[in-house]
Amino acid sequence: MKVPEDLIEKAQVLDGFYIPPRYPSGFPEGAPFEHYNRRHSSEAIRYAREILDFVSSHLAE
């Protein structure tokens, strides 16, 4: 199965939302909530849905 390059890039964006917010020292300064906004959240949800749709469509094969 060939994964489209744009989905790989979207997964890389989602990776950036995983580790830093989980740890107090994940950012040089400020709390994690100070580094994200509504646009980041909407984009992350959209990317995750696209990835899940791709995976779901290939699991059925």
SULMO-V415148 format. One record per residue. N is the residue number from 1. RES is the residue in three letters. PSI is psi as a letter, one per 30 degrees, with the letter a starting at -180 (NA if undefined). NEAR is the number of other ideal C-beta (glycine too) atoms within 12 Angstrom. D_LAST is the distance of its C-alpha to the last C-alpha in Angstrom with 2 decimals. Layout:
n=N res=RES psi=PSI near=NEAR d_last=D_LAST
n=N res=RES psi=PSI near=NEAR d_last=D_LAST
//
This chain:
n=1 res=MET psi=k near=10 d_last=10.52
n=2 res=LYS psi=k near=8 d_last=13.56
n=3 res=VAL psi=k near=16 d_last=14.69
n=4 res=PRO psi=k near=16 d_last=17.12
n=5 res=GLU psi=e near=10 d_last=20.69
n=6 res=ASP psi=e near=14 d_last=21.55
n=7 res=LEU psi=e near=24 d_last=19.05
n=8 res=ILE psi=e near=17 d_last=20.60
n=9 res=GLU psi=e near=16 d_last=23.97
n=10 res=LYS psi=e near=26 d_last=23.18
n=11 res=ALA psi=e near=23 d_last=22.14
n=12 res=GLN psi=e near=16 d_last=25.48
n=13 res=VAL psi=e near=21 d_last=27.31
n=14 res=LEU psi=e near=25 d_last=25.87
n=15 res=ASP psi=e near=17 d_last=27.02
n=16 res=GLY psi=f near=22 d_last=30.51
n=17 res=PHE psi=f near=23 d_last=30.41
n=18 res=TYR psi=d near=16 d_last=29.64
n=19 res=ILE psi=e near=13 d_last=32.42
n=20 res=PRO psi=e near=20 d_last=35.55
n=21 res=PRO psi=f near=23 d_last=35.75
n=22 res=ARG psi=f near=12 d_last=35.48
n=23 res=TYR psi=k near=11 d_last=38.62
n=24 res=PRO psi=e near=12 d_last=42.16
n=25 res=SER psi=g near=13 d_last=42.68
n=26 res=GLY psi=f near=20 d_last=39.39
n=27 res=PHE psi=k near=18 d_last=41.42
n=28 res=PRO psi=e near=11 d_last=44.82
n=29 res=GLU psi=l near=10 d_last=46.40
n=30 res=GLY psi=l near=14 d_last=45.69
n=31 res=ALA psi=l near=15 d_last=43.37
n=32 res=PRO psi=e near=21 d_last=39.61
n=33 res=PHE psi=f near=14 d_last=39.87
n=34 res=GLU psi=f near=14 d_last=42.25
n=35 res=HIS psi=f near=17 d_last=39.66
n=36 res=TYR psi=l near=20 d_last=37.05
n=37 res=ASN psi=a near=11 d_last=37.38
n=38 res=ARG psi=e near=10 d_last=35.62
n=39 res=ARG psi=e near=10 d_last=34.13
n=40 res=HIS psi=e near=20 d_last=32.57
n=41 res=SER psi=e near=17 d_last=31.11
n=42 res=SER psi=e near=13 d_last=29.69
n=43 res=GLU psi=e near=19 d_last=28.18
n=44 res=ALA psi=e near=25 d_last=26.60
n=45 res=ILE psi=e near=18 d_last=25.06
n=46 res=ARG psi=e near=17 d_last=23.70
n=47 res=TYR psi=e near=26 d_last=22.24
n=48 res=ALA psi=e near=22 d_last=20.67
n=49 res=ARG psi=e near=17 d_last=19.06
n=50 res=GLU psi=e near=24 d_last=17.66
n=51 res=ILE psi=e near=26 d_last=16.21
n=52 res=LEU psi=e near=18 d_last=14.78
n=53 res=ASP psi=e near=17 d_last=13.26
n=54 res=PHE psi=e near=23 d_last=11.62
n=55 res=VAL psi=e near=17 d_last=10.36
n=56 res=SER psi=e near=12 d_last=9.28
n=57 res=SER psi=f near=15 d_last=7.31
n=58 res=HIS psi=f near=15 d_last=5.41
n=59 res=LEU psi=f near=10 d_last=5.45
n=60 res=ALA psi=f near=8 d_last=3.82
n=61 res=GLU psi=NA near=8 d_last=0.00
//
